[in-house]
Amino acid sequence: EAIEAFKALANYSDSAERVKGAQEKIYARDYAAAEKLEQDKKYKEAIEAFKALGSYNDSAERAARIAFGNVGSIVVFGSYEQDNNISNGVEPIEWIVLDVQDKKALLISRYALDTHAYHSSGQDVTWETCELRSWLNGSFISTAFSATEQSAILMTSVDNSDRQGNSEWNTNGGNDTNDKLFLLSYAEAEKYFSNDKVRMCAPTDYAIAQGAYPSDWYKTDERATVWWWLRSPGSSQSRATSVSYHGSRDYYFVYSDAACVRPAFWLDLESEIF
């Protein structure tokens, strides 16, 4: 009420300054309330409270830091063609926060962003030597992320040992690698997704244009699903594991170029982007 009263006085005396002072008190009060929500681990409410404060103080950065540090959050980072309308530019990429530990967060794309063969020929191959790994850490990363964003993506020691694959197949996964971007392993797809339903994934329109085949028999987010690659080998090294249309883990020949890609990476939560 005080703000409205001072506004009604227009330029009389110090009315404009009094308005600013009253608004500052409201912002400070709401900022403190948002901090209390974060302290009480009411993360969803805290994110919305900080967002509502707009550009006040570091509210936008606080909202982003909480979202990226909260397992299950949907966050935006980087950009890539998704609606298959090149004329309107690229779209922000949505990611699911799968894990948070030691001031870093594991993210996977919410949607299947593109299609790519695990390897172009049907030879025996591992994650270390496959062409999909080279594409993710070459063409894709330079297209999807700015230099500043790339600096926030941590180099990760990727475990390709037998324990990451299907124990029944017992196929050698090759050497461990150091990657910025990678795919989940067979074991990680079980660890981070509690059941087949939540493992199902819908493609972007761009991925469909690149050759993805959605199945109308299964849907997630009210959209038809596709199958997507994992990095572990299948029943042999000429096959790679994947997640099927209905969310179960399976395998396909490595040269299949209709398979979709959901990149994953660890993000530095202490990066300057926040």
SETOR-764704 format. One record per residue: x, y, z of N, C-alpha, C, O in turn; residue in three letters. Coordinates in pm, whole numbers, padded with zeros to 5 digits, always signed. Example, Ala and Ser with C-alpha at 12.3 -4.5 7.8 and 13.67 -1.06 7.14 Angstrom:
// SETOR-764704
+01319-00569+00780+01230-00450+00780+01320-00330+00780+01424-00332+00846ala
+01285-00225+00708+01367-00106+00714+01290+00003+00787+01341+00114+00804ser
This chain:
// SETOR-764704
+00081-00120+00000+00000+00000+00000+00086+00127+00000+00052+00226-00065glu
+00197+00122+00073+00285+00238+00078+00344+00268-00060+00354+00384-00101ala
+00381+00163-00131+00436+00181-00265+00333+00250-00355+00366+00345-00426ile
+00210+00201-00353+00107+00260-00438+00079+00406-00399+00055+00490-00486glu
+00084+00434-00270+00059+00571-00224+00168+00666-00270+00140+00776-00316ala
+00295+00623-00258+00405+00708-00303+00404+00724-00456+00436+00831-00507phe
+00368+00616-00527+00360+00625-00673+00256+00729-00714+00275+00802-00812lys
+00145+00734-00639+00038+00828-00673+00083+00973-00658+00024+01064-00717ala
+00189+00994-00580+00240+01129-00561+00336+01173-00672+00385+01285-00673leu
+00360+01081-00764+00445+01109-00880+00580+01164-00835+00653+01097-00762ala
+00615+01286-00878+00747+01343-00849+00749+01431-00725+00847+01503-00702asn
+00645+01428-00646+00640+01513-00527+00745+01472-00425+00755+01355-00387tyr
+00824+01570-00380+00923+01549-00276+01012+01428-00310+01064+01420-00421ser
+01031+01336-00217+01118+01220-00239+01037+01092-00264+01079+00982-00230asp
+00920+01110-00325+00830+00994-00344+00895+00881-00423+00881+00764-00386ser
+00967+00915-00531+01029+00811-00614+01130+00729-00533+01134+00607-00543ala
+01211+00799-00453+01310+00729-00370+01242+00643-00264+01290+00533-00233glu
+01131+00692-00210+01059+00615-00109+01000+00487-00170+00995+00383-00105arg
+00956+00497-00296+00906+00377-00365+01018+00273-00376+00998+00156-00346val
+01136+00319-00420+01248+00226-00433+01284+00162-00300+01313+00043-00292lys
+01280+00241-00195+01312+00189-00063+01213+00084-00017+01252-00018+00040gly
+01086+00108-00042+00983+00011-00003+00995-00117-00086+00980-00227-00033ala
+01023-00101-00215+01039-00219-00300+01159-00301-00257+01156-00424-00259gln
+01267-00232-00217+01387-00301-00172+01357-00386-00047+01408-00496-00033glu
+01275-00334+00040+01239-00408+00162+01159-00534+00126+01179-00640+00186lys
+01069-00521+00028+00991-00637-00014+01081-00742-00077+01070-00861-00046ile
+01172-00698-00166+01265-00791-00229+01351-00861-00125+01371-00982-00131tyr
+01403-00784-00029+01488-00842+00074+01411-00945+00156+01464-01051+00190ala
+01285-00914+00189+01201-01007+00264+01180-01136+00185+01194-01245+00240arg
+01145-01123+00055+01117-01240-00027+01244-01320-00054+01239-01443-00066asp
+01356-01251-00066+01485-01319-00085+01517-01405+00037+01560-01519+00023tyr
+01496-01349+00155+01520-01424+00279+01427-01545+00288+01467-01651+00336ala
+01304-01528+00243+01208-01639+00245+01252-01750+00150+01238-01868+00180ala
+01306-01710+00035+01355-01809-00062+01475-01884-00004+01486-02006-00022ala
+01563-01813+00063+01678-01878+00128+01631-01978+00233+01689-02086+00247glu
+01527-01943+00307+01475-02034+00410+01419-02161+00346+01437-02270+00399lys
+01351-02146+00232+01300-02263+00162+01414-02356+00119+01403-02478+00129leu
+01523-02295+00070+01638-02376+00031+01698-02447+00151+01732-02564+00143glu
+01711-02376+00263+01766-02436+00385+01680-02552+00434+01732-02650+00488gln
+01549-02541+00415+01457-02646+00456+01445-02758+00353+01364-02849+00367asp
+01529-02749+00246+01533-02848+00139+01402-02858+00061+01369-02962+00005lys
+01328-02748+00059+01208-02738-00024+01251-02677-00156+01220-02562-00188lys
+01324-02758-00234+01397-02705-00349+01306-02652-00459+01335-02548-00518tyr
+01199-02722-00487+01109-02678-00593+01052-02540-00560+01049-02451-00645lys
+01006-02523-00435+00951-02395-00394+01058-02286-00392+01031-02171-00428glu
+01179-02322-00351+01288-02225-00349+01323-02176-00489+01346-02057-00510ala
+01327-02268-00584+01356-02230-00723+01254-02129-00773+01290-02028-00833ile
+01126-02157-00750+01021-02067-00796+01028-01932-00725+01004-01828-00786glu
+01063-01934-00596+01072-01809-00520+01186-01721-00571+01170-01600-00586ala
+01301-01782-00599+01412-01704-00652+01381-01654-00794+01416-01541-00828phe
+01316-01737-00876+01280-01694-01011+01186-01574-01007+01196-01484-01091lys
+01095-01573-00910+00997-01465-00900+01064-01331-00868+01005-01225-00891ala
+01186-01336-00814+01257-01213-00779+01329-01152-00899+01388-01045-00888leu
+01324-01221-01012+01381-01166-01135+01530-01138-01122+01608-01227-01087gly
+01569-01013-01151+01710-00976-01152+01759-00925-01017+01872-00876-01006ser
+01677-00936-00914+01719-00887-00782+01836-00968-00728+01832-01091-00724tyr
+01941-00896-00686+02058-00959-00626+02108-01071-00719+02124-01049-00839asn
+02134-01191-00664+02180-01304-00746+02069-01409-00759+02098-01529-00766asp
+01943-01364-00762+01829-01457-00759+01832-01556-00875+01807-01675-00855ser
+01860-01508-00995+01862-01597-01112+01968-01705-01097+01944-01822-01126ala
+02087-01664-01049+02195-01761-01030+02160-01861-00921+02190-01980-00933glu
+02097-01813-00814+02058-01902-00705+01956-02005-00753+01966-02123-00719arg
+01859-01961-00833+01758-02053-00886+01823-02160-00972+01789-02277-00962ala
+01916-02119-01057+01984-02214-01145+02068-02312-01065+02067-02432-01094ala
+02141-02262-00965+02228-02349-00887+02147-02455-00812+02189-02570-00802arg
+02033-02416-00758+01948-02512-00688+01894-02616-00785+01895-02735-00756ile
+01847-02570-00901+01789-02662-00999+01892-02764-01045+01864-02883-01049ala
+02012-02717-01080+02116-02808-01127+02164-02901-01016+02214-03010-01044phe
+02148-02860-00892+02192-02942-00780+02084-03026-00717+02102-03081-00609gly
+01968-03038-00785+01854-03111-00730+01819-03228-00821+01771-03208-00932asn
+01841-03350-00774+01813-03470-00855+01667-03471-00898+01576-03451-00817val
+01645-03496-01027+01511-03499-01082+01468-03370-01149+01368-03368-01220gly
+01543-03262-01127+01510-03134-01189+01527-03141-01341+01610-03217-01391ser
+01450-03062-01412+01468-03041-01555+01535-02905-01570+01479-02803-01529ile
+01654-02904-01629+01730-02780-01641+01763-02753-01787+01752-02843-01871val
+01803-02631-01817+01835-02590-01954+01983-02554-01961+02034-02479-01877val
+02051-02610-02062+02195-02585-02077+02233-02616-02221+02202-02723-02272phe
+02299-02522-02288+02337-02542-02428+02218-02529-02521+02107-02500-02477gly
+02242-02549-02650+02136-02538-02750+02167-02628-02869+02283-02654-02900ser
+02061-02673-02936+02077-02765-03049+01950-02759-03132+01843-02729-03079tyr
+01960-02787-03260+01840-02790-03343+01747-02899-03293+01789-03014-03274glu
+01619-02864-03272+01525-02963-03219+01389-02962-03289+01328-03068-03305gln
+01340-02845-03331+01208-02841-03394+01214-02864-03544+01111-02861-03612asp
+01336-02887-03596+01360-02912-03738+01319-02794-03827+01289-02811-03945asn
+01318-02676-03768+01294-02553-03844+01422-02471-03836+01441-02393-03742asn
+01509-02490-03932+01641-02427-03928+01631-02275-03927+01717-02207-03871ile
+01526-02222-03990+01514-02077-04005+01497-02002-03873+01530-01884-03864ser
+01447-02070-03770+01425-02000-03642+01538-02024-03541+01525-01991-03423asn
+01647-02082-03588+01763-02102-03501+01751-02226-03413+01653-02300-03420gly
+01852-02246-03331+01856-02363-03244+01773-02338-03119+01741-02224-03085val
+01739-02447-03049+01655-02439-02929+01736-02480-02805+01828-02561-02816glu
+01702-02426-02688+01770-02465-02563+01749-02615-02536+01642-02669-02561pro
+01853-02680-02486+01846-02823-02457+01800-02843-02313+01854-02781-02221ile
+01702-02930-02293+01658-02966-02159+01731-03092-02113+01752-03186-02190glu
+01770-03092-01986+01844-03204-01927+01776-03248-01798+01713-03168-01729trp
+01790-03377-01767+01743-03431-01640+01863-03447-01548+01965-03504-01587ile
+01854-03396-01427+01961-03414-01328+01948-03553-01268+01850-03582-01199val
+02046-03639-01294+02040-03778-01248+02108-03800-01112+02068-03887-01035leu
+02212-03721-01084+02290-03744-00963+02362-03615-00927+02396-03535-01015asp
+02385-03595-00800+02463-03480-00752+02558-03530-00645+02516-03596-00550val
+02687-03499-00660+02785-03537-00560+02911-03452-00577+02950-03418-00689gln
+02973-03418-00464+03100-03345-00466+03096-03222-00556+03187-03197-00634asp
+02987-03145-00544+02971-03019-00617+02975-03037-00769+03025-02952-00843lys
+02920-03148-00812+02903-03172-00955+02772-03246-00977+02723-03316-00888lys
+02715-03230-01097+02585-03291-01127+02594-03372-01256+02655-03328-01354ala
+02532-03489-01254+02525-03573-01374+02396-03543-01448+02288-03553-01390leu
+02408-03506-01575+02292-03469-01657+02281-03562-01776+02382-03610-01829leu
+02157-03589-01819+02130-03659-01944+02020-03583-02017+01930-03529-01954ile
+02028-03579-02148+01928-03504-02223+01789-03563-02200+01771-03685-02195ser
+01691-03474-02186+01554-03518-02161+01498-03592-02283+01425-03690-02270arg
+01534-03543-02401+01487-03602-02526+01604-03659-02606+01719-03620-02585tyr
+01574-03750-02695+01675-03800-02789+01701-03689-02890+01610-03649-02964ala
+01824-03640-02895+01854-03518-02970+01891-03543-03115+01874-03455-03199leu
+01941-03662-03146+01990-03687-03282+01999-03838-03301+01976-03916-03209asp
+02035-03878-03423+02061-04019-03451+02206-04033-03495+02262-03942-03555thr
+02266-04148-03464+02403-04173-03505+02434-04320-03483+02397-04377-03380his
+02503-04382-03577+02547-04520-03558+02650-04525-03446+02728-04430-03428ala
+02651-04633-03372+02756-04652-03271+02891-04660-03342+02991-04606-03295tyr
+02890-04729-03455+03008-04739-03542+02958-04767-03683+02856-04833-03700his
+03028-04718-03783+02976-04725-03919+02986-04863-03983+02916-04892-04080ser
+03071-04948-03930+03082-05084-03983+03049-05184-03873+03046-05150-03755ser
+03025-05308-03913+02981-05409-03818+03092-05482-03746+03069-05591-03694gly
+03210-05426-03742+03323-05491-03677+03311-05486-03526+03229-05412-03472gln
+03393-05565-03457+03398-05556-03312+03454-05419-03273+03553-05374-03329asp
+03390-05356-03177+03430-05222-03138+03390-05199-02992+03296-05262-02943val
+03459-05112-02925+03425-05077-02787+03396-04927-02780+03414-04855-02878thr
+03351-04882-02664+03325-04739-02647+03451-04657-02678+03441-04550-02737trp
+03568-04707-02639+03692-04634-02661+03716-04606-02809+03764-04498-02844glu
+03683-04700-02895+03719-04689-03037+03601-04658-03129+03619-04645-03250thr
+03480-04646-03073+03364-04626-03161+03355-04483-03214+03404-04389-03151cys
+03292-04468-03329+03278-04337-03392+03179-04247-03318+03191-04124-03325glu
+03083-04305-03247+02986-04225-03173+03055-04145-03062+03020-04029-03038leu
+03151-04205-02996+03226-04133-02893+03299-04014-02954+03298-03904-02897arg
+03362-04035-03070+03435-03926-03136+03340-03814-03178+03373-03696-03167ser
+03222-03851-03226+03125-03751-03269+03076-03667-03151+03066-03545-03161trp
+03044-03733-03041+02994-03662-02923+03095-03560-02872+03060-03447-02839leu
+03222-03602-02865+03325-03517-02809+03395-03430-02913+03496-03365-02884asn
+03342-03430-03034+03395-03347-03140+03288-03256-03197+03269-03145-03148gly
+03218-03303-03298+03117-03222-03367+03004-03181-03276+02964-03064-03276ser
+02950-03274-03199+02833-03241-03117+02865-03139-03008+02793-03040-02994phe
+02970-03161-02933+02999-03071-02820+03028-02930-02868+02993-02833-02801ile
+03094-02918-02984+03126-02785-03035+03004-02715-03092+02999-02592-03098ser
+02904-02793-03134+02780-02736-03187+02683-02698-03075+02619-02593-03082thr
+02674-02782-02974+02571-02766-02871+02609-02670-02759+02522-02618-02690ala
+02739-02645-02739+02782-02567-02624+02880-02458-02662+02968-02478-02747phe
+02866-02344-02599+02961-02235-02618+03092-02272-02549+03098-02369-02473ser
+03196-02193-02574+03324-02219-02508+03311-02211-02356+03371-02291-02284ala
+03232-02115-02308+03212-02101-02163+03138-02222-02107+03174-02274-02001thr
+03035-02267-02179+02959-02385-02134+03048-02509-02135+03041-02591-02044glu
+03130-02524-02239+03219-02639-02246+03316-02642-02128+03352-02749-02079gln
+03359-02523-02084+03453-02518-01972+03389-02566-01842+03459-02605-01748ser
+03256-02563-01835+03184-02609-01715+03158-02759-01718+03118-02817-01617ala
+03179-02822-01832+03160-02967-01844+03289-03036-01803+03395-03013-01861ile
+03280-03120-01703+03399-03184-01647+03449-03299-01734+03370-03371-01795leu
+03581-03314-01739+03638-03432-01800+03616-03547-01702+03653-03537-01585met
+03558-03656-01749+03517-03767-01662+03593-03893-01697+03610-03926-01814thr
+03639-03963-01595+03697-04096-01614+03582-04194-01627+03513-04224-01529ser
+03560-04244-01747+03444-04328-01777+03480-04475-01759+03573-04526-01821val
+03404-04542-01675+03427-04682-01640+03365-04772-01747+03243-04773-01766asp
+03448-04847-01816+03400-04941-01918+03428-05086-01880+03432-05173-01967asn
+03447-05110-01752+03475-05245-01704+03354-05336-01720+03244-05290-01751ser
+03376-05465-01698+03269-05564-01717+03149-05537-01626+03036-05569-01663asp
+03171-05478-01509+03060-05455-01417+02961-05352-01470+02850-05341-01418arg
+02999-05275-01571+02910-05176-01630+02818-05238-01735+02720-05176-01776gln
+02849-05361-01779+02768-05426-01880+02672-05528-01820+02657-05537-01698gly
+02609-05604-01907+02519-05711-01864+02601-05832-01820+02677-05887-01900asn
+02587-05874-01695+02668-05984-01643+02639-06115-01713+02725-06203-01715ser
+02521-06131-01771+02487-06254-01842+02563-06263-01974+02601-06372-02017glu
+02584-06150-02038+02658-06151-02165+02809-06156-02140+02882-06222-02214trp
+02855-06086-02035+02995-06087-01996+03087-06051-02114+03189-06116-02137asn
+03049-05947-02188+03128-05903-02303+03228-05796-02259+03192-05704-02185thr
+03352-05808-02304+03456-05713-02268+03422-05573-02317+03401-05552-02437asn
+03417-05476-02223+03382-05338-02259+03499-05252-02302+03481-05135-02334gly
+03620-05309-02303+03737-05233-02346+03796-05147-02237+03762-05161-02119gly
+03884-05058-02277+03955-04973-02182+03866-04861-02129+03772-04818-02195asn
+03898-04814-02008+03833-04693-01957+03875-04574-02042+03980-04577-02106asp
+03794-04471-02044+03822-04353-02126+03808-04226-02043+03753-04228-01933thr
+03857-04117-02096+03838-03985-02038+03758-03902-02137+03806-03870-02246asn
+03637-03866-02098+03545-03799-02190+03475-03683-02121+03453-03685-02000asp
+03441-03582-02199+03350-03479-02150+03207-03526-02166+03128-03519-02072lys
+03173-03576-02285+03040-03630-02309+03050-03781-02326+03148-03832-02381leu
+02949-03851-02278+02948-03997-02289+02804-04044-02289+02712-03964-02276phe
+02785-04174-02303+02653-04236-02290+02650-04312-02158+02754-04354-02107leu
+02532-04330-02104+02520-04415-01986+02557-04558-02021+02543-04601-02135leu
+02605-04632-01922+02632-04774-01940+02504-04854-01913+02403-04799-01871ser
+02512-04983-01938+02400-05073-01909+02364-05065-01760+02246-05055-01725tyr
+02467-05069-01673+02443-05065-01529+02390-04929-01484+02304-04922-01397ala
+02441-04821-01543+02396-04687-01505+02252-04662-01546+02179-04589-01479glu
+02211-04722-01658+02071-04708-01701+01976-04772-01601+01860-04732-01590ala
+02025-04871-01527+01945-04931-01420+01956-04849-01292+01857-04831-01221glu
+02075-04800-01263+02098-04725-01139+02018-04595-01135+01958-04561-01033lys
+02017-04523-01246+01958-04389-01246+01812-04385-01292+01745-04283-01275tyr
+01763-04494-01349+01621-04501-01388+01561-04621-01317+01607-04734-01335phe
+01458-04597-01238+01406-04700-01148+01328-04811-01218+01311-04919-01163ser
+01279-04785-01338+01201-04886-01409+01198-04856-01558+01248-04753-01603asn
+01138-04948-01635+01135-04933-01780+01060-04806-01822+01100-04739-01917asp
+00954-04774-01752+00871-04660-01791+00950-04530-01792+00939-04452-01886lys
+01030-04508-01690+01104-04381-01683+01227-04383-01774+01286-04278-01800val
+01264-04501-01822+01375-04508-01919+01329-04473-02060+01411-04442-02146arg
+01198-04479-02086+01148-04449-02220+01180-04305-02257+01182-04217-02170met
+01204-04282-02385+01247-04148-02428+01180-04111-02561+01168-04194-02651cys
+01137-03987-02569+01079-03933-02693+01187-03858-02771+01279-03803-02710ala
+01178-03855-02903+01277-03783-02984+01232-03640-03014+01114-03608-03003pro
+01327-03558-03051+01291-03427-03104+01248-03442-03249+01273-03546-03311thr
+01182-03340-03302+01144-03343-03443+01267-03353-03533+01263-03416-03638asp
+01375-03290-03489+01499-03296-03568+01553-03439-03573+01596-03486-03678tyr
+01550-03510-03459+01597-03648-03456+01514-03735-03550+01568-03823-03617ala
+01385-03711-03554+01298-03787-03645+01338-03760-03790+01343-03851-03872ile
+01366-03634-03820+01408-03597-03956+01541-03661-03993+01570-03681-04111ala
+01622-03693-03891+01751-03757-03916+01742-03909-03926+01843-03976-03946gln
+01621-03964-03911+01603-04107-03931+01552-04186-03813+01540-04308-03822gly
+01522-04120-03701+01465-04191-03587+01327-04244-03622+01253-04181-03698ala
+01291-04361-03565+01161-04422-03591+01080-04430-03462+01095-04526-03387tyr
+00995-04333-03435+00913-04338-03313+00810-04451-03321+00758-04483-03428pro
+00781-04509-03206+00679-04614-03197+00555-04559-03127+00561-04519-03011ser
+00444-04557-03198+00320-04508-03139+00262-04605-03036+00164-04572-02969asp
+00321-04724-03024+00273-04820-02926+00309-04777-02784+00241-04814-02688trp
+00415-04699-02773+00463-04658-02641+00480-04506-02641+00527-04448-02739tyr
+00443-04443-02529+00454-04298-02522+00508-04253-02387+00484-04317-02284lys
+00581-04143-02391+00627-04076-02270+00618-03927-02297+00643-03883-02410thr
+00582-03849-02197+00557-03706-02217+00456-03685-02330+00462-03586-02403asp
+00362-03781-02344+00257-03778-02446+00314-03779-02588+00250-03731-02681glu
+00433-03834-02602+00497-03843-02733+00545-03985-02757+00580-04055-02662arg
+00546-04027-02884+00593-04160-02919+00741-04176-02884+00817-04080-02891ala
+00779-04297-02848+00915-04322-02801+01006-04377-02912+00960-04422-03017thr
+01137-04372-02883+01238-04430-02972+01334-04514-02887+01326-04514-02764val
+01423-04586-02955+01526-04657-02880+01656-04577-02887+01684-04511-02987trp
+01736-04585-02779+01856-04502-02769+01975-04582-02717+01960-04676-02639trp
+02092-04541-02761+02216-04613-02732+02260-04601-02586+02240-04497-02522trp
+02321-04708-02535+02405-04707-02417+02548-04735-02463+02568-04775-02577leu
+02647-04715-02378+02785-04730-02425+02839-04872-02411+02938-04906-02476arg
+02777-04955-02328+02827-05090-02302+02806-05181-02423+02713-05159-02500ser
+02892-05283-02439+02872-05378-02548+02751-05467-02522+02706-05482-02408pro
+02699-05526-02629+02587-05618-02616+02635-05761-02599+02730-05786-02524gly
+02571-05855-02666+02609-05995-02654+02744-06023-02720+02803-06128-02698ser
+02791-05929-02801+02924-05934-02859+02967-05790-02884+02887-05698-02871ser
+03093-05769-02921+03142-05634-02943+03095-05576-03077+03118-05458-03104gln
+03029-05655-03158+02971-05602-03282+02828-05552-03258+02760-05508-03351ser
+02784-05561-03134+02654-05510-03093+02675-05419-02971+02766-05442-02892arg
+02592-05318-02957+02601-05229-02842+02467-05227-02770+02362-05242-02833ala
+02471-05209-02640+02346-05209-02564+02267-05082-02593+02320-04981-02639thr
+02139-05090-02564+02049-04979-02592+01928-04990-02500+01910-05090-02430ser
+01845-04887-02503+01716-04889-02434+01608-04892-02542+01608-04809-02633val
+01517-04987-02530+01416-05008-02634+01302-04907-02624+01298-04823-02534ser
+01210-04918-02719+01093-04830-02720+01018-04833-02587+00969-04730-02540tyr
+01009-04952-02526+00931-04966-02403+01017-04958-02278+00970-04987-02168his
+01145-04918-02293+01228-04889-02178+01315-05002-02127+01395-04981-02036gly
+01302-05122-02183+01388-05231-02139+01525-05219-02206+01538-05154-02310ser
+01626-05280-02146+01760-05275-02203+01781-05392-02298+01747-05506-02267arg
+01838-05362-02413+01853-05460-02520+01987-05434-02589+02075-05372-02530asp
+02003-05481-02712+02122-05448-02791+02087-05449-02939+01992-05514-02982tyr
+02166-05376-03016+02150-05368-03161+02287-05374-03225+02389-05350-03160tyr
+02289-05407-03355+02414-05402-03430+02470-05260-03427+02394-05163-03439phe
+02601-05246-03412+02662-05115-03393+02644-05023-03513+02651-04901-03499val
+02620-05080-03633+02610-04996-03753+02470-04939-03774+02448-04869-03874tyr
+02378-04965-03685+02243-04911-03702+02247-04759-03688+02285-04706-03583ser
+02208-04689-03794+02214-04542-03791+02079-04479-03758+02064-04357-03766asp
+01980-04562-03720+01851-04508-03679+01840-04495-03528+01739-04448-03476ala
+01944-04538-03457+01943-04530-03311+01962-04386-03265+02033-04309-03328ala
+01896-04353-03156+01901-04216-03106+02008-04199-02999+02057-04295-02940cys
+02041-04072-02975+02150-04038-02884+02100-03946-02773+02037-03843-02799val
+02128-03986-02649+02102-03902-02531+02236-03878-02461+02278-03961-02380arg
+02302-03768-02489+02433-03742-02427+02419-03727-02276+02314-03688-02225pro
+02527-03758-02206+02533-03738-02061+02667-03675-02027+02764-03691-02101ala
+02672-03603-01915+02799-03544-01872+02786-03499-01726+02676-03485-01673phe
+02902-03478-01664+02909-03423-01530+02937-03274-01541+03031-03233-01609trp
+02855-03192-01474+02867-03047-01478+02926-02995-01347+02886-03038-01239leu
+03020-02902-01359+03082-02840-01243+02987-02737-01183+02961-02634-01245asp
+02935-02764-01063+02840-02674-01000+02906-02549-00941+02837-02459-00892leu
+03038-02544-00945+03109-02424-00901+03158-02341-01019+03239-02250-01003glu
+03110-02374-01136+03152-02303-01257+03104-02158-01257+03008-02123-01189ser
+03172-02075-01335+03136-01933-01346+03002-01914-01416+02946-01804-01413glu
+02948-02018-01480+02818-02002-01548+02707-01978-01446+02600-01927-01482ile
+02730-02013-01320+02632-01988-01216+02657-01853-01147+02583-01816-01056phe
